[in-house]
């Protein structure tokens, strides 16, 4: 450490004129973007929990007081750092030197380097205030972790999930620190010393709110060595292929190259689909007349040629008009030969649209647009939605809620009313398209409410979007492609808090409402929606980083980060809906939107609350039953094939015997039989077969894997036995299993997983392997526990030539 101090002193003297200030009394230092990234969870671990091996580094981290017994040399480093210039490059050099010094190994917790540890911390449970959890609190570069060893309880909170950190007034028990997360987790820690509380508070404020996009978790995230490269998953969606699926381009619609360099509209995708009859002058004029240059373009074409287009509000003011914009809407109208008129849907309340006229914006003048009917819908703006969610969460966090308090709080939040208004507008659009009427949709700037209703209308109309792959394509097209401002609406980096709003959360909620009404119409389950919602704010993957397609290209996310779609593809079995049946549901979903049908989503907004969930969720039981049935069916198919092949071989042997008897005219030639038997014995005694008494030479053997190809092969009785034993016929029930074999307790948000080989129940971290089982005909990879995985590998290595 002395060498480090001398280096620090030399650096401080290099540029004493530069003024720097390091944040926080706890010594929390901003980390440079070149810091060593930290390892993430393995592919089959919980996507938001780190694996057992974490390297020091990652996001902007705190290097203060690694443990309570911090050495004096480390304190000297901190005091020296406090006087250094605060440039990222300077900090990066200092940090790299500190990490290169191996004389003082940092304390680790579950493989993660700990930057701050506080003992005797209480975690409060509002349903059990008298018995709080007592344990240790660990601050790492990526997570805040609480471990209660007595109750075997672990709580992991990703820094990027933290929405707000608040220091509560001191109590006799200690200094409370309350965290509210973007995943709707609310947790309060009581630290014994106020100084520790302040240092954790200061560190979490910095770690949860990076200043620059380059500091986000996705740029430091390292996947396990077993995972595909970073490029995997980024090519899942292709805008041109998606429109080709809708038979676009065609005689009415074509691709324009005006936006190939994002010159026409920098928040739109590169490939835009516009009416064939719209000239370049019309496109340019309409773009200039629309807010942010977001002119009307195609987003979905129904099978009856009715088009769904989206745009932003016109810059009409009180009397302005634009002939090119009027011609643009007329061109859209003429693409649909089945209707003489079309609709323009303004998703805003009329009073809001009228107020925008004072700012030179507003809505279309009906006198200037022919054969077009205008409709206003009352979806509120982002500020009302943000306030509504805040009131909803306050209601969910009531310490002792009565029925009246909860219902009045739910009503005052207006959340269910907002969800209903979005669904009402979406169904109006979908119904119009189904009747053959084209629709143009906009709100203010066309990237919030427009994205909600356009994607939900397509979800109601097209069964493809109700599949896992189709839903991902819908998000890529209508949200990522057309410029929903994810980074601003979620608050990925420090910025204007007024820009944060739960727009995407409402879209997920509306999807869940439709799933409740038509459970067999969707290929995915509730867990699929949870994963999507949580990873929008986790920043672990680069999929939702940035505000538009151009931002993601400028950040080179497809080169520098991993894709969420690849992770979800590898875990597709976890997201399958056992009730899904494409044939059982109509092509167009007709939702029931009566007020009493709209439901409060308890599993989303109260997901982390104890004692409000069923002991065994029905969805988990259905999924386990479906997986077990699938495993047994695959095994039965293999056995049926073996039996059929054996019958065929027996029939062939019987035929050969009859032919032999006919050829010899029932005369037994002892010399022939002796020579034949001798030949078989010599073959068995050959060096390659020595020691395998059960081995039999067959031609196109029925039990051979290459039987269908007519190839010769050898199979043993041991191999047959291995196939029979490799598939668990009985799976342990999920009921009454309180903890995993690794002592991890199960609760309502810790999923239980079955090993397909032994049938035991494990936690997410213990069943992180996938492999093909010999007893399955399909040879698809299925989840297995670690001991079974090693056993299968040994068996495969023995069988390999």
N, C-alpha and C positions, 0 to 999 in steps of 0.2 A: 504493500500500500504506500510505502514511502516514495517509491518510484512514481506512483500515480500522482501524489501530492506535488512532487517536483514538476511533473508535466503540467499540472493545473496552474501552478505558479507561473510557469513560462508562458502559458497561453494568456493568462490574465495580464501579463506585461506586454503582450503583443499589440493589444488594442485597448488601452485604458480609456480612450475617448468615447468608446461605444457604451451607451447606457443600457443596462439590462436589468430586468426585474423578474425573478423566479417566483412562481405562484405559490402562495399558501405557506403558513407556518410549519406545515408538516413536511416541507421539502419536496412537494410534488412538482416534478419537472416535465416540461413538454418534450415528448420523444420525437426525434426526427423520423421522416418517412423511410429512411434507409436502415432503421433498426431491424434487428433480427426478428423475423416473424415467429409466432407461436404455433405449435401443432394443434390441430383441431380434433374433434371426435372422429373415431373410425367410422366407416360408411354405415354400419348398422347400429351405431350408438345413437343416443338421442341427438338430434342434429344441433342442439344448442348447448350440449355439455362437452367439455374438453376431454380428451383422452388422457391416458396415464402419462404421456410424455409431452411436456411443455417446455419449450426453451424460453429463456428470458427475452423479453422484447414484446413486439406486437404493437398495440395501440399506444397512445400517449400515456405513459405509465408513471407511477410514483416510485422513486428509488429511495424513499425515506424509511428509515428504521425498519430493516428487514425483520427484526424480532424485538422482543422486549429487552433482550440482553445485547443490544447493539454495541459493537466495539468502539473504542475511542477513535481508532483510525478511520472507521466509517463516518463518524461524526465530523471528523476533520475534513473528509471529502465533501460532506454536505455544506459545511461552512465555507469551504473554498469555492464550491459551485455557486453559492449565493452571490458571489461577486463577479461572476463571469458574464460576458455578453450573452444575450438570450437568443441568438440566432440558431435556427435548427441545425445548420451544419456544424456549428461550434458544439452544440449539445451532442450531436451524433458522434463527434470525435471523442468527447469525454466519456460518453456512455460505452463506446466500443472499447476504450482502454480499461474501463472498470470491469467490463465483462471478460476481458482477456486475462485479467489477473485471477488466477485460480487459487490464490492463497486462502481466500475466504469464500467458501462455497455458500450460496444463498440457501435459505431454508425453503423446502418445497412442501407442497400439500397435494396429494394425489398426482404427483408429477409436475405440478405447476409451480414456478418460482413465486414465492410469497414476498410481496413488497410491504405488507403491513399485517401484523397479527395482533388481535385483541382477545384476551381470555376472559372467561366468566361473563359472557354476553347473554342477555336474555332476549329471546324472540317471542313476541306476544301473539297470542291467538285470541281474536276477539270473541270466539265462541267458548274459550276456556281460559279466562283471564287469570284465574287463581293458580293455574299450573302452567306457567310459561316454560318454554324449552330453554335449557341452559347448556351453553356450549362455547365454542371458539369461533371467532369471525376472522376470515382470511381475505385479504385484498390481493388479487393478482393482476396481471396486465390485461386480462380479458374478462374475468369474472369476480363477483363478490360471492364468497362461499361461507355457509354457516354449517357447522357440524355439531350435532348433539349425540355424543357417543353413547350416552346412557340409553336413549330411546332409539338409537340407530337411525337418526333422522338427518338427512342432507338437504340443503337448500342451495341451489345454484342460480345466480342472477347474472345474466350477461350484461355488461356495461351498456351496450347499445340499446338494450331493452328498457333502461331506466328513463322514465319520462320526467320525473321531478324528484328532488331530494330536499327534505325539510328537517331542520332542527327544531324539535318541540321543546317547550319549557322544561327546565330541570325538575326532577322528582326526587323523592327520598331514595328510590331504587337506583337512580343514575341519570344519565343524559340520553333521552330518547332520540332516535333518528328514524324518520319515516320515509320509505321509498314507495313511489307509485310508478308502476311499469306500463309500457305501451301494450303489454299483453294482458292488462287488467289485473295484475297481481299487486296487492298492497300489503306491505310488511313493515313492521316496526321493531327495531332493535333497541335495546336499552343497554348502553355501554357504561361500565362502572365509573369512568373518568371523563370529564368534560373535554379534556385536551385530546384524548383519543377520538372522541366523537367529532370534534372539529376537524381533526386531520382526515378522518374517513370522509366526512362531509365535503371537504375541499377537494380531495382526490376524486371522489365520485362525480362532482360537478364537472371537472375537467375531462374525466374518462368517458362520461356519457354524452358529452357535447364537444366533439372534435371541431376545430376551427376550419380545417381544410378537408376537402374530399379525399385527398391522398392519405389522410390519417385514419380512414375508415377500416373496419376490421377485415373486409374482404381483400384488401391489398396486402395484408399480413397473414392471412389464413393459409395454412398449409394442410392439405388433405393427406391421408395416410398413403403409404407406398403402394397399397393394393388398389387405390382408386385410379380411374382413368386420368389422362392429362387434362389440363385446364380447358383445352379446346372442346372437350366432350360436352355435349348438351347445347352448345351455342348455335349449332345448326339445326336444332329441332324444329324451329319455325322458319318458314320462308313466306314473305308477304305475297310474292308473285304466285307461289304454289297455292296459297290459301284462296286467292281470287280466281285462280284457274279452276279450283274445285267448284266455284260458283259460276263457271262458264264465262269468265271475264278475262281478257277482252272478247268482245263480240261485235255485232253490227251496230249496237247502240252505244257501247262503252269502249273506251280506249285508254291506253297508258300515256301520260304526258311526261316529258323529260325536263320540264321547266324547273323542277325542284331537285334535280339530281345532285346539285351542290348546295341545296337548302337555301337558294336565293329567293325563291318565291315565298316560302314560309319556313322558318328555321325550327318550328315546333311540330311540323308535319313530317311524316316519313318521306323517304326519297322517292318511292314509287307512288304516284297518285293516279286514281282512275276517275276520269271525267267523261261527260257526254261526247260522243264522236263529233257532234255538230258544233261544239264549242270551240271557237277560234282562239288563237293566242291572245288577241286583244281583249276578248271577253274574259279569259282567265286572269289576265293581269289587272284589268279594270275591277273585276269582282274582288280580287285579293286586296286591292288598295282600299276598297270600300268596306271591308270586314275587319273587325278588331284583331290585332296581331297578325293580319294577313291570312287568316284562316278562312279561306273561301269554301263554298260548298263542294264536297267531294264524296265519292261513293264509299260506304263502309260495309254494306251488305246488300246483295241482290237476291231476292226471293225467287223461287222456282217459277212463279207466275209473272216475272219481269217487273214486279213492283220493287222500287229501289229505296233503300234507306241511306240518306246522305246526312252529313254533319258539317257544321261550320260554327262560326262565332257570330255575335250580334253585329248588325250593320252600324256604320258610323253615320247614322241618319240625322241625329239631332232632332230639331223640331220640324225641319222642312227639306233637308237635303235628300237628293235622290241620285241614283247611279244607273244609267242605261245599261251598262255592261252587266251589272249585277242582276237587273231585271231580265236581261237576255239569258243569263246563266241559269236562273230558275226556270225559265221557259224551255231551255234545252233539256233540263232534267225532266220536266213534265212530258216532253215529246219522246223520251226514251221508252215510255210505257204506253204501248198502243191500246192497252185494255182499259184505260181510264182517261176521261177528259178533264180531270182536275186532280190536284194533289194538296197535301196538307203541309203547313209550316207550323211546327210545334215549338213554342217558346216555353222552356221548362220553368221559368221564373214566375213568381206572382206578378200580376199585371202592374201593381203599384211600384214594384222594384224596377220593372222595365221602363215605366214612365219616368221614374227618378233619374235613370241613366241618360235620358234625353238632355238633361241640363248639362251633362258632361260631353255632349256631342255624340253620344252613342244612342242606344234605345232599341227600337224594333222596326220591322218593315211597315211601310204605309200601304194599307190595303188598296188604295186608289191607284197605285203604280204597278201592282202585280196582278196580272189577269189569270183567271181560272185557278186561283189559289185561295184556300181557306186557312185562316189563322186561328190558333188555339193557344191559350195560356194555361199553364199548370203551376200549382203552388208549391214547388219544391224550394225550400229556403236556401239561403246562401251559406257559405262555409262557416261564417261566424256564428250563425244560429245553430248549426249542427255541432260545432265545437262546444258551445254552451250547453246544448242538450245532452251531449255525452258526459260532460262534467257533472251535471245534475243527476244523471242516471247512476254514475259511479258513486256519488255521494249517498244515494239511496241504497246502493248495494253494500256500502261500508257502515251502515247504521249499526251501532254496537248492540242494541237490543230492539230490533225492529218489531213493531206491532203490525198487524194486517193493515190498519188504517194508514200508518206512517209509510209503509212500503207502497201501497197503492196510490196514495196521494203524491209521493215522491216520483213514482213512475209516470203518473199523469202530468205532473208539473214539468218533467223533463221534456215531454213531447216526443220522445224517441220513437215510440211505436207509431205515432202519427206521421213522423217523417218517413219511416219505413213504408207505411201504407201509401203515402203520396208518390214515392218513387215507383212502387209497384203499379199504382194506378196509371201513371204516365207511361210506363213500359208496356202495359197491356193495351192501352189505347193505340200505341204505335204498332205493336205486333198485330192487333186485330185489323188495323187499317191495311197493313201490308198483306195480311192473309186474304183480305177482300180485293186485292189488286190495286190499291191506291198507294202511290209513292209518297214518301214523307221526308221532309228536311227538318232536322233537329238542331237547336242551338240553345245556349244559355247566355252567359256573359261572354266569356272567352272560349267556351267550347271544350274545356278539358276536365271539368268536374261532373256536373249534373248531366252533361251530354254523354260523357263516357258511361255513366251509370245506366241511363235509360236505353242507349243504343245497344250495349252489351246484353242487358236483360231482355230486350225485345228479341234479339237474335237467339238468346237462350230459350225463349218460349217457342220460337218458330222452327229451329233447326235441331234435330236430335243429335247431330254430330257434336254440337257444343255442350251436350250433356254427358259426353264421355270425358275421360281424364285428358286424353290428347287434345280433344276439341276445346275443352275449357281453358287449357293452357294457351291454345292458339287464339282464343277469344281475348284473353288478357294481353297477349303479345300484340294483337291487332288494335283493339279499341282503347287500351290503356297505355301500354308502352310505346306502340307505334305512333299513336295520335297525340302523344305529348301530355299525358297526365303528369303533373309535377310531383312525383313520388318523394323526391328529396325534400321539397318544401312542405308538402302536406304531412309527411311523417316526422320531419325534423331530424334528418340524418346528421346535419351539421348545425352549429350555432347560427342562428339567424333570427328573423322576425317571427315571434311566437304567434302573431296574428295570422300567419300563413298556414299554420298547422290546423288540420281538420280531418275528421274520420270519414272521408269520402269513400275510400276503398273498403273500410270496415263495413259501411252500409251496403256496399255491393255484395260482400260476403254474407252479410245478414239476410239480404233479400234472397240470395241463392238458397240459404238454409230454409227460409220460409217456404220456398217452392218445393224443396226436398221433403219437407214435412207433409205437404199436401199430395205429392206424387213420389213416394219413396222408391217405386220401381222404375222411375224414369231416368235416374241418374246413376252412372257407373261408379261414381266416387261416393265416399262416406263423409261423415262429419270430421274425422281426423284429417282428411285431405284439406278441408277448409281451414282447420286450425294451423296446419303446417304452412299453408300459404300466408295466412294472416300474420303469423309470428315471424316469418322470414322476410316479410316486407320491411320490418323494423330492425331485424337482427344485424343486417349488413354483413352477414357471414358469406353471402354469395353476391355476385355483381349484377344479378338479373334486374333488381329494382333500384339500382343506383342511378342517379341523374334524373333530369326533368323531361328529357325527350330523347329521341333516337340520336340526334346530333351530339348531345352530351355524352352518351355512352360510346360513340365512335371516337370522340376526342379523348376520352379517358382510356381508350383501348381496353375496355373491360373484358372483351372476349380473349385477349391475350394474357391479361394480368390477374384475372379472377376466375373462380369456378362458377358454373351455372347451377342454379337451383333445379332446373328441369332434369339435369343428369342425376342429381341426388334423389329426386322424387321418382324417376324412372327405375332406379335401383331398388326402391322401396315400394314399388307399385302394389305388391300384395297387401301392404298395410292400409291402402286407401280404397280397396275394392268394396263395393256395396253388394252383400250377398243377395239382396232382393232385386237387383237390377235385371230387367227384362225388356229388351227393346221392342219385342213383339206385343207386349202387354199394354203399352202406352201409345196414345195417338201421336201423330207427328207434331201437332201444335198443342202445347199445353194450355189449358184454360184455367187460370187460377181463380180461386174463390177469395175475393178481397173484402168480404164483410168485416167490420171492425172487430168482431169477436173472434175472428180466425187468426188475426195477427198476434203472434206469440212473443213473449219475452224469452230471449235465448239465455237461459240460466247457465248452460254449460260453457258459454263464451264469457259472459260478463262476471260470473261467479265461479270461474273454473278452478281457482286456487283456494276456494273456501272449503273448510272441512265441514262435515255434517250436513251438507246440503245436496249431496249427490247419492245416487243408489250405490249399494255395495258392489254390485257387478253390473256395469252398463250393458244394456241389451245389445248394443252394437258390437261390443267386444265378444259377447257370447255367440252371436250370430257369425261373426268373422272366424272365431275359433272352430265352430261347427263346420263352417264352409271349408276351411283349410283341412280339417281332419277328413271330411268326406272326399275332398279332392285327392288327398294322399292315398286313401284306400282305393279309390277308383283307378288311380294310376297303377297301383300295385296289382289290382285285380286284372287289369288289361295285360300286364306282363305275364301273370299266371295263366290267363286264357291263351295267350300266344304260345306259351311253353306247352300247355296241354294239347293244343291243336297240332303243334309241330310233332309232339310225341306220338299222337294218334296217326299222323301221316307216316311217320317212320315205321311204326309197327305194321301199318298196312303195306308199306313197301317191302319190309322184311318178310311178311307173310307171302307176298306175291313172288319174291325171289325164291323162297323155299318151295312153293308149288311148281315153279318153272324148273327148278333143279330136279325135283322128283319126276316130272314128266320127261325130262331129257334123259334120265338114267333108266326110265321104264321100271321104276321101283326096285332097281337092283342096287344093293349097297356095295359101294366100292371102298373097302377099308383102307386101301392104299391112298385113295384120293382124300378121304377124311383125315387121315393121319398127316399127310403133307400140308393140308390146309391149317390144321391145328398147330403144327410145328411152325408154320409161317407166322401165325399170330403170336405165338410165344416168343419167337425171335424178335418180333417187332416191339413187344412189351419190354424185353430185356435190353433194348438199345440204350446207350448212355443218356440220350435226351429224355427217356421216360423212366429211367431207373429211380426207384424210391417212390413212385406214384402208383400204388397198386390199384387205385380207383380210376386210373386214367384209361380211357377207351378211345381207339382210333375210329372215327366215323367219317363217312362221306356225306357232306351236306347235313350234318347232325341237326336234329330238330331243336336242341337246346343251345345251339351256337348262335352268337350274335350276328353272324354273317350268313345265317341260313337262307334268308330271302335272296341273297346275292349268289347262292349256289356255291359258296366257298367252303373248303374243308377247314375244320377247326377242331380243337380239343376242349373239353369242358369237364370239370371235376365235380364230385359230389360236394366238396367244400365250397365251391363257387355257388352251387345251387343253395346250399345252406346259408351262405352269406347274403344272397338275394332275399331269402325269406326273413332273415333276422334284421336286415337293414331298415325296415319300415316298422314303425310303432303301430301296432294294431289298436292299442288302448292309449288314450291320452288322459292325463290327470285332469280332473275338473278344476276350473278356476276358483271355485268357491272354497272358502276357509283356508286359503293359502295366504299367509300374512307377510311372508318375507321370502326372498330368493336364497339360494344356497350360499351366496356371498354375503348374507346377512343384510342385504338392502331391503328395507320394508316396502311393502306395496301399499299405495294409497290410490285415491280416485284419479290422480293425474300421472301415475306411474303404470304404464301398460305392462301387462303380463304376456309373455310369448311362450309358445310351445316349441320344443325341439322335435322335429319331424322324425328323428331316428329313435330316440328313447322315450318321447312322450312326456318328459318332465317340463315343469314351468320355470321360466327364468326371467330375469329383468333384462332391460334393453342392453346393458353393457355386457352381460354374460352370454348373450346369443348374437354375437357380432360376426358370425361366419355363415357363408352360404356355400353349399356344395351339392352335387348330384348324388343321389342314392342309388346303389345297384338294383334295388327292388322296384324302381320306377321305370316304366316303359319310356316315358317322355325324356328322361335324363335332364330335366330342368333343374336348376339350382334352387335349393330350398333352405330355409333357416335351420341351423343345427347348433347345439351347444359346443363349447370348445373341446371337451373330452371326446365327443362323438366325431367332431371334425378331424381330430388327430387320428382316431381309429379308422375313419374312412380313408384318410391319406395313406396310412400304413397298409391297408388292404389293397389299395390301388397300386402302391409301389411293389407289393409282392406279386400281384397278378401281371404287372407289366413285364414284357419279355426283356 
